[in-house]
Amino acid sequence: MSANPQWDISRALGVARLFHLVCGVRDACVTPFLTLYLRQLGLAAPWVGILMGSKFLVAACWGPFCAFLAKSCRKRRVFLVGSLLGSAGASLLMVLLPPLPRDVLHRSCNESSSMTATVLPPGVTLTATVTSARDSASTHPAGLPSFPARRRPEGLEASDFTVGPGESDQETFEGPHLVSSLKGARTTSQVLLPITSGVKDSSWEGASEAVDTALLLLPGDANVSEAHGEARSLELSSEGLLWTFLLALGFVVFWELLTAPLEQVASDSLYEYLDFVDATDRYRSLGLWRLLGMVAGVCGIAAVMGRLDCFLMTNGTRGVVCFYGYSLVSTLSLLVSIAFPVPTYQQQEPGYKTIKALSLLGGDPRLLLLALTVLLIGIVTSTVQNFLFWHMEDHGSSELVMGFSVALSLLGEILLHPFKTVLLRKLSRVGAVGLGLGCLTGQLLYYSFLWSWWSVFPVQILSAISNGVLWWAVEASIEGLATPGTERPLSTMFRGHFHGGGCSLGSFVGGFLVMRFSLAVLYRTCCVVLLLWLAVFLSIQHRLPQEQKINYSKLLAMEGSDTSDSEQGSEQDWLVKAMREEPSDWRG
């Protein structure tokens, strides 16, 4: 086999492992931190939800379509190289997004990573002295972007901004807002404008305008009522914010149009390459290499982010290093994609497999129930992917803590993978789906009660079940219910359309729920919805017609006996059967 390099399976699998590893690093550089970066630009939760919902929607529709085009035109390698090259360039467009107008606040970056809120024009400094008794940060309505400072050694969480009686504490801030919004908090804010000797009256007027603009961004009872604060946040009254949102929407959609084809085209190419030599059993283990790459990527970019960010862009927002890292690793992936195994033949397959899969989905109630479950999983998990880091940041977590929390969940899934077959056999597919939904419910409930920067770590190990075991059971159910030839179209439909569509819908709705209520309320609502669906899923599953197991050994034995029997033996068998069914009173 190795004499013909086209079918060198060992080499093809080695390149595929390296490609999955590098692509895992690439995705982990920016995907977990994207919404955090958008928050640092000053965008509120509804607008971040719209951006992420558009991203998921483009991926769900455009990726499978490009895979079909690449296969029909026999240009898969062109799509692979073009996607990697285009996404590497498009990601750098996100660095150009402007934060809030510089006439409001200016973020200074120094070696100690401490931020001071400064009002322009130069010479006028805006500081906030806050004396308050705050409620817990878990009730913080994160609809408006708030930027807590780093957690101080004294143990005081920056999202609370609490100072002792009779003490004054000048806080350091990140981003455009002076204080984080706390629903129902009683706050007394005093804005001090120390003026240097060279400041004219016009500077006072400019400073006053800047203060007014900044105060418009403060929700709660500090200056205006909570209702007026939410209304102003929805109106995007600031021209700078509106411009930032529109640019971000265009950049994100364009970026996703270039990124979406990569995963599906690479998956189809490798599967068909291995299928030609009957080696598809090795295809399943390649996902572990992607998980390993994501662990390395998320830890590495989180460790580098805080140190190099100031050197890359001294007057911009944090997080730009994610896009530089993404672009760099995409370039490395481009080199690997040149040797990626792509079949050079045109496999003769029926062109109606997708239509057949759709008809199978509509005619099988078990598949339809599973599709609705995957749709709900997408809706719920999008709230975690979009806003969990916001929730952690409100409790003083740094990017390094956020990266380690993601790495912990991925490591749990990797360590559980050797027991995949045993778990599915012991639990059954329905039981594994129920266990995964239950663990996901527990995670959401736990997230709603976070109390410190480190409190997210204990529950992250459940992601091995709520993500790993759950998707193993879904894929096993698809394989068990699909007819021959429809397994991959059904799997693509569930992963891309149903799960991606659920993520899109959850992002669109979740952002407005976060602004209207809070992240804690959103997670508890998702928890209740999942519990109700789990009860419905288990109750309906037992009432559906069960699949009939085929005894293949018995079929082979019957087929062998049929071919070995003569025609006379068949007639005798028919005669014996007829005599046994004959009434007893007719017998001699």
N, C-alpha and C positions, 0 to 999 in steps of 0.2 A: 504493500500500500504506500509505503514511503517513497517507492521508486517514482511515483507520479506526485509531484509536489502539490498538485491541485487538490488531492484528497489526503493530505498529510494531517490526520486528525489530531495527533499530539501537538503539532505546531499550531493548528487552528485553535485548539482549546487554550493553549498558552497565550496566544494573542488575545483571545476573547476574555480570558481572566484579567489580563493587564488592562484591556479596554474598559471592562466593568469597574475595575479598581480606580482607574483614573477618572472615569465619569462620576463615580461616587464621590471622590474628593471634589470634583468640579461642582456638583450640585450642592454639596454641603457647605461650600464657601458662601453661598448667597441665599439659598432657599430658606433656612431657618431665620435669618436676620433681615429678610426683605421688609416685612411689616414694621419692624423696629426702626429701620432706616426711614421709611415713609413717615413714621411718627416724629422722628427727629426733624423732618422737613416742615412740621407744623400741621400736617393733615390730620383731621379728626377721624374717628372710627368709621362713620358712614362712608367717607370718601376712600379710605383704605379698603373697606369692604367692597366697594364698587371696583376698585383697581384689581383686587385679588379675584373677585368674581369674574371679571373680564378675562383675566389670565387663565383661570381654570376652564372657562368656556371655550376659549381659543384652543387650548390643549386638547379638550375632549372632542372637538369637531375637526380640527385641522390635522392633527397627528395621524389618525387612521386614513384620512383622505390622501395625505402625502405618501403614506406607505403603499396605498393602492396605485398611485401614479408612478412611484418609483419601480414597483414590480411590473406594471404594464409597459412602461417605457424602457425597462431594463437599465435604469440609471441609478441603482441603489448606492453605489460608491460616490457618485456625484452628489446625491442627497446627503450622504454622511459627511463628506468633506465640506459641502456648502453650509450645512447646518452648524457644524463646529466653527467654521471660519466666520459665518455671519453672526452667530450668537456671541462670539468673542468680541466682535466690534460693537454689536448692539448693546452689550452690557455696559460698555463705557459711556453710553449716552446717559445712563442713570446718574453718573457722577456730575453731569452738567445741570441737573435739576437745581433750581434756586431755592434756598430756604426762605423763611419769612423775610419781608423787606428789611434791609439793613438800617433803615431809619427808625426801626423799633428797638431792636436789641442787637448787640454785637457779641459774638462768642469769642472770647480770647482763649488761646490754648497755650499752656506753659508746661514745663517739665513735670510739675506735680499733678497735672490733669485737673486742676481746680478751675471752675468756671465762674466768671463774674458777669453779672448782667449790667450792661452799659448802654446808656441812651445816647444816641447821636443827636445833635452835632457834637464834635469833640469838645472836651472841657466840661461837659455836664455828665455826671455819673448818677445813675439811678440805682438805689439800693432799696431793699424791702426789709423793714423790721416788723416781725410778726410776733405777737403775743397771743397765744390761744391755747385752748384745751381741746385736743382733737379726738375724734373717734378713731376706731381702728381703720387701717387703710384698706381692709377687705370690703368696705362699703363704698369705696371710691368709684364714682361713675366715670369710667375711662373713655367716655365718648369724645371728650375734648382732649387733645394731646397735652399731657403734662409730663414734665421732665424732672424727676427727682434727682437730687445729687447723689453722689456715692455714699454708701453707708459709713458713718464715722466710727472711729474706734470706741467711742464712749457707749456704743450700742444704740444710739438714737437713729431711727430710720428717717432718711431724708424726706420720704414722702409725707411724714407727719408734720415736719417743721415745728416741733414743739420745743419751747424753751422754758426754763424754770421760772418760778415767780421772781419778779424783780430783776430778771436778767434779760439782756438784749443779745440776740445772736444774729449776725449778718450771714445769711445763707449764701452758698454758692449754687449757681443754677446752670442747667444745660438746656439749650434750646430757647424758644421765644417766650416762654411763659414764666411768670414770677413765682407762682405757687401752684401746686397741684390742687385740683378741685376736689373737695370732700363734701358729699351730699349732706346737707343738714348741719354742717359745722358752723359754729359761731366764731367768727374771725374778726379781729381788729387789725387792719392793715394801715401802716403809715408809710407813705412814700417820701423819702428824703432826697432832695436835690442839692447836693453840695456844689457850690459854684466856685470856680477858680476866678482869680482876679481879672483875667482877660476876657470874660464872657460878656457879650453885649445883651441888650434887651431882646434882640431877635433870637438869640440862643435860648432865652427863656421861653419865647413863643414856640420855637421848634421843640424844645424839651416838653412843653406842656402838651403839644400835639402828640408827641411820642408816648407820653404817659397815658393820655386818653386812649390811644390805640391799644396800648398794652393792657389797660384796664378793661377794655372791651373783651379781651380774650380771657379774663378771669371769671369763671363761673362761680355760682354760689352767692352768699350774702355779702361778699366783700364790697361790691359796688352796685350790682344790679341783682335782680331776683333771678332764681334758677331758671324760670321759664324764659325770661329775656335772654339769658346766657345761651340756652339751647337754641333759641330761635336765631341768634346771631351766628352761632356756629354752623347752622344749616344753610344760612344764606351765603356763606363764603363771601362776606362783605368786603374783605380785603382783596384788592385787585391782585396783589402778589400771591395770595393763597390760590385764587382762581387760576392764575397763570401756571402756578406750580402743579395744580391738579390736572389741568388739561395736558401739559407737557408730560407728566408722569403717565397719564392714560395712553397717550400716543406711543411713548417709549416702551411701556410694558407690553402693549399689544404687538408692536413691531418686533420686540425681542422674543416674545413667545411664538410668533409666526415663524421665526428662524430656528427656535429651539425645539418646538414640538415634534418635528419629523424624526429627530435623532433616535429616540428610544424605540419607537415602533419599527422603523426601518432596520435598525441593527438587530432587533429581536427576530424579525421575520427572516432576515438574511441568514443569521446563524442557525436558526431552527431548520430551514430548508437545506442548508449545507450539511447539517448532521443527519437529517432525515434521509438524504440520498444514500448514505452508507449505514443506515439503521443504527445510529449512535445518539438518538434523541434522549436516551436515559441520562446522558451526561449534561444535558442542557439545564436540568433543574438545579444543579448545584452551583451554577454561575452567579445566582443572586447573592450568595454569601460574600463574594468578592466585592460586590457593589456596597454591601453593608459595611464591610471592613474599610472601604475607601471613604464612606461617609463618616465613620468614626474618626479616622485620621483627619479628614478635612474639617469637620466641625470643631475638633479640639485645636487644630493648628491655627485656623483663622481666628478663633476666639482668643487664643494666646497672643497672636500678632496684632490684633485689632487695636488694643489699647496703647501699644507702644509706637506703632508706625503711623497711626492716623494723623497725629499732629504734624509730622514731617511731610505727609502727602498733601494735606490741604489745611493750612493754618487758619483760614477764615471760613471753612465750610462745616458741614455736619459730620458727626461720627458715622462710621460705617462705610465710608467710601473704599476702604481697604478691601472689603468683601468683593467689590466689583473688579478691582485690580487683580485680586487673587483668582477670581473666576475666569477672567480673560487670560491670565497666564496659564492656568491648568487646561483651559480649552485649547491653547496652542499645543501643549503636550499631547492632548487627546488627538489632535489633528495628525500628529506624526504617527500615532498608533493606528489610526483609522486607515492609513495607507496599506497596512498589512492585514486589515480585518478580513476574515473569511466571507466572501460574497460568492454565491453560486453563479457560474458563468453560463448555465443552461437555463432554458425557459421551461419550468416545470408545468406539465400538462395537468391542470386541475379544473374542475367545474367552476364556472364563473358565478354560480348562483348559491354559493355556500352561505354567504351573508343573509340572503333572502330565506334560505332554508333554516338558518339559525333563528331568524326573526319569527318564522312560522312555528318553529319548535317552542320558542319562548311563549308565544301566545297560546299554544295548545297544551302546555304543561303547567298546571297550577303550582307545582313545586318550584319550577324555575321562576315563575312570576313572583312567588313569595320571596325567593332568594334575591331577585332583582330589586324588589322594594326594600329589602334589608340592606343591600349594598348602597342603595340611594340614601337611606337614612344614615348609614355609617359615614358616607361622604359629607352629609350636612353637618353631622356632629363633629367629626374630626377637623373640619375646616375652622371651626371656632377655636380649637386648640392650636392649630398651626398658625392662625392669624393673630391671636390675641393672648396666648399664654405668656409670651415674653413681655408683653405690656404689663400683665398682672405681676410677673416676677420683678420687673423693673420698679413697679410701684412699691414693692417691699424691699428694695435696696439691692437686688441682685445685679451683678455685673455681667458683661458679655461672657466672661470666662465661666461663670457659674451656669449661665444659660447653655453654653456649649457642652459643658460636662453633663448637664441633665439630659440633653439629646443623646450624647454618646452612651450614657448609662442604659437608656432604653434600647438602643441598637445592640449593645453588647449582650443584653439579656436575650434578645431574639437570636443572636448568633449562637450563644451557649445552649439555647433550647432546641436548635435545629437538629442535632443528632437524634433527638427523641421524637421527631415529627411522626414517623410511622407508628410508633408505639402509642402515642397520644391519640392519634386518629382512630386506631383500632380499639383502644380501651374506651374512649369517650363516644365514639360514633360521630358521624359528620354533624348531625343535628345537635348533639351534646356539645361538640366543640364550638359551634356557632353560638349556642346559648352561653357557654362559659366565656367566650370572647366578649359578647355583649355585656355580660355581667361585670367583667373586669373593667370594661370601658366606662360603664356607669359608675363604678367605684372611683375610678380616676377623676371623672368630672366632679363628683361630689367632693373629693379631697381638694381639687384645685380651687373650689369655691371657698375653702376655709384656710387658704395659705396664710401664715402668720409671720414668716421670716424669710430671709434671703435663701436659707438652706432647706426650707421645709418641703421643697418640691422633690428632693432626692429620694426619700423612702418609697414614694408611689411610682416612680419611673420604672421600676422593675416589672410592674404589671403590664407595661407596654409589650413585653414579650408574648403575653397572652392576648391582650386586646388588639394587637396588630398582627403579630406573627401567627399564632394559633388560629385566630379568626380568619385570616386570609388563606391559610392552609386548608381549613375546612371548606371555605367557599370554593376554592379551586378543585378540591376533591369532589365536592357536590356537582360542580359543572361537568367534570369528567364522567361522573357516574350517571348523570341524567342526559348528557349529550348523545346524539346519534353519531355513528362513524363519519368523520370528516368535518364535523361542526364544533369540535372541541376548541380549536384556536379562535375561530370567529366569535364564539360565545365568550371565551375568556377575554378577548379584546373588547367586546361590547360591555362586559361587566366592569373591567378595569378602566376603560376609557370613557364610555358614554354614561353609564350609571353612576360610578363613583366620581368621575370628573364633573358630571352634571350636578351631583349632590354637593360637591365642594363649592361649585359656582353658586348654587342656590343658597347654601349656608353662609357664604361670604356676603352676598347681597343683603340678606336679612339680618345676619348677625351684627353687622356694623351699626345698623340703626337701633337694634335692641341694646347694644352696649352703651350707646349714647343716651338712650331713653331711660335705661335702668342702670345696670352696672355689669361688670364682668362676672361677679359672683352670682348675680341673678340669672345671667345667661347660662352659666354652667349648671346651675341647679335646675333650670328649665329643661336643658338637654338631658339631664339625669332622669327627670320624671318621664320625659318622652321616651327615652330608651327603656325604662322599666315597663312602661305600658306596652311598647312594641314587643319586648321580650315575652311578656305574658301572652300577647296575641300570637306571636310566632310559634311558641310551644304548644298553645292550645289548637291552632289550626293545623300544625304539622301532623298531629296524630289523627286528624280527621281526613287527611288527604289520602288518596290511594297509594299504597306502598309499592315501591318498585319490586319487580319479580327478579329474583336471582336465578341466573341460568347455570345449570350444572353442565359445564362443558365436557367433562369426562363421560357423563351419561350420553350426551349428544354424539360424541365420537364413537362410543360403543354401539349406539343404535345405527349410526351411519355405516360402521363396519359390518354389522350383521345384515343390513339391507343389501349391501353390495355383494356379500358372500352367499346369500340365499339364492336359490334358483327360482325360476318362475313357478315350478311345481310346488316347491316348499311354500311359496307365498299363497298359492291356492289352498294348500292344506291348512295353513294358518287361518285363512278366511273361513274354510269349512269348519274347523274346530270352533272358531268363535261363534259361527252361526248356530252350531249344534248346542253350544252352551246357553245361548240366548233363547233356544227353542223351548216352548212350554213343555213341562214334564209329562202332561197327559198325552202328548203326541208321540212320545217315545215308545218303541216296541216292548 
